[in-house]
Amino acid sequence: MGDVVDDGEDACLGEWRGKGKTFKIHRGPSRELIVEMGAGGHSLLLVAADDERQWPKKWAVVRRVGSSSSMAASSAVYIFELQRAASPVLLVRKPSGEGAVEFARIGQPAEPSGPGRPPA
């Protein structure tokens, strides 16, 4: 246990609400990041949209094709952006860059574990 390297990827986990919509980001059985868009909605996957290990972080939201979870950011449906790990706001954009919708975090952000982390 504890063998997952904290690169900020888990910072987006949790529930988000904005513009009358709510979605949840969680880890799937293969540790992939899954976006649940509500009842009757499609399950989508998050893939890193940049290789940086610094903030802000960007993820591409892609459709799952078959059983494959190795999707390219170039096939994004949306782009999610988080300014910092404990940010209360997640920006959601179309890949074309048109507009952005702010989604507010519901509850507390996921806390990365590890020594030397200050208490919230």
C-alpha positions in Angstrom: 0.0 0.0 0.0 1.1 3.6 -0.4 2.9 2.8 -3.7 1.1 5.5 -5.7 3.2 8.5 -6.4 1.4 11.8 -5.7 1.7 13.8 -8.9 -1.4 15.8 -8.2 -3.6 13.5 -10.2 -5.9 12.6 -7.3 -6.6 16.3 -6.7 -9.5 16.2 -9.1 -11.3 13.3 -7.3 -14.7 14.0 -5.8 -18.0 15.6 -6.7 -18.4 18.9 -8.7 -21.4 21.1 -9.3 -22.0 23.9 -11.7 -24.7 25.3 -14.1 -27.3 22.9 -12.6 -25.2 19.8 -13.4 -23.2 17.5 -11.1 -20.5 15.0 -11.9 -18.2 12.8 -9.9 -14.6 11.8 -10.6 -13.3 8.6 -9.0 -10.7 5.9 -9.5 -11.8 2.8 -11.4 -10.7 -0.8 -10.7 -7.6 -0.4 -12.9 -6.8 3.0 -11.2 -8.0 4.9 -14.2 -9.8 8.2 -13.6 -13.5 8.0 -14.4 -16.0 10.8 -14.8 -19.6 9.9 -13.9 -22.0 12.4 -15.5 -25.1 11.4 -13.5 -28.0 9.1 -14.0 -28.2 7.9 -17.5 -25.0 9.7 -18.4 -22.0 8.2 -20.0 -18.9 7.2 -18.1 -15.9 9.1 -19.5 -12.2 8.8 -18.7 -9.7 11.5 -17.7 -6.2 11.4 -19.3 -3.4 13.9 -18.6 -3.5 16.7 -21.1 0.0 17.8 -20.2 3.2 16.2 -19.0 3.9 18.8 -16.3 4.1 17.8 -12.6 3.4 21.3 -11.6 0.2 23.4 -11.3 -2.2 24.2 -12.9 -3.1 20.6 -14.0 -5.1 19.8 -17.2 -6.9 16.6 -18.1 -8.7 15.6 -21.3 -12.1 14.0 -20.9 -12.4 11.2 -23.4 -14.9 8.5 -24.3 -14.1 5.0 -23.4 -13.7 2.9 -26.6 -14.3 -0.8 -25.9 -12.3 -2.0 -23.0 -9.3 0.2 -23.9 -8.3 2.9 -21.4 -5.4 4.1 -23.3 -7.0 7.2 -24.9 -5.3 10.1 -26.5 -5.8 13.7 -25.2 -6.4 14.6 -28.9 -9.8 12.9 -28.8 -11.0 15.1 -25.9 -14.7 15.8 -25.3 -13.8 18.4 -22.6 -10.8 19.8 -20.9 -10.7 20.0 -17.1 -8.3 22.4 -15.4 -7.5 22.7 -11.7 -5.4 25.6 -10.6 -4.0 23.9 -7.4 -4.6 20.7 -5.5 -7.1 22.2 -3.0 -8.8 24.4 -5.4 -12.5 24.7 -4.8 -13.1 25.4 -8.6 -12.6 23.1 -11.6 -12.8 24.8 -15.0 -14.5 22.8 -17.8 -13.8 23.9 -21.4 -14.6 22.5 -24.8 -11.4 21.4 -26.7 -11.9 24.3 -29.1 -11.3 26.6 -26.2 -14.7 28.3 -26.4 -15.8 29.5 -23.0 -15.4 27.9 -19.6 -17.8 26.8 -17.0 -16.8 26.8 -13.3 -17.7 23.7 -11.2 -17.5 24.0 -7.5 -16.1 21.2 -5.4 -18.8 19.5 -3.2 -17.2 18.7 0.2 -13.5 18.5 1.0 -10.7 18.0 -1.6 -8.9 14.6 -1.7 -5.9 14.9 0.6 -2.7 13.4 -0.8 -1.1 11.1 1.8 2.5 11.2 2.8 4.9 12.5 5.4 5.5 16.2 5.6 2.0 17.2 4.4 0.6 20.0 6.6 -2.8 19.4 8.1 -5.7 21.2 6.3 
